[in-house]
């Protein structure tokens, strides 16, 4: 059972980590996620209002670990299991209902480019974001570490994520935590359209990470 934990040591003191987005923080989680990934999603859904509405509807609050400063949500790390995912609450019909047939179909097509499924024994990352006022305090790293703890407790062998080629800062963070690149996909012909031309799949071996943490 995941328990609330307080940040200590090299991590931001006074930050609490817990499983699940509190219902009172749903709007804050939407804003935080859109701040981190909205530019990418604008290709699919140009309207800020419609994009935020869709995010609110699609979030499944139980599939995330969050960082809390008092009652304020300051960090979030979504994940994807065979049973469900943080951003998995909206289907094609929902997009069409919100956006209309043409724009809804377009949004579904673009978002399908980002779709990933967890493999056997794997916990898949579904986005990580830290509030701009709380960056540089170790919260992102701690969220990744808590995800690794959750993965181990739930019996997963590895934690997997994909990082785009224009996000070198995030990749450096993942490498510091212990993620290793296993493959890179390149699609330079889409750079003008998506804003990036490739992504690298990275994996954290849970058993190895656990041994390093206790050594």
PyMOL commands that set and color helices and strands:
alter all, ss='L'
color gray80, all
select helices_A, chain A and resi 23-41+48-58+92-99+101-112+132-134+139-153+168-177+188-194+206-214
alter helices_A, ss='H'
color red, helices_A
select strands_A, chain A and resi 5-6+15-19+64-69+72-81+84-85+122-130+158-164+180-186+198-205
alter strands_A, ss='S'
color yellow, strands_A
deselect
rebuild
show_as cartoon
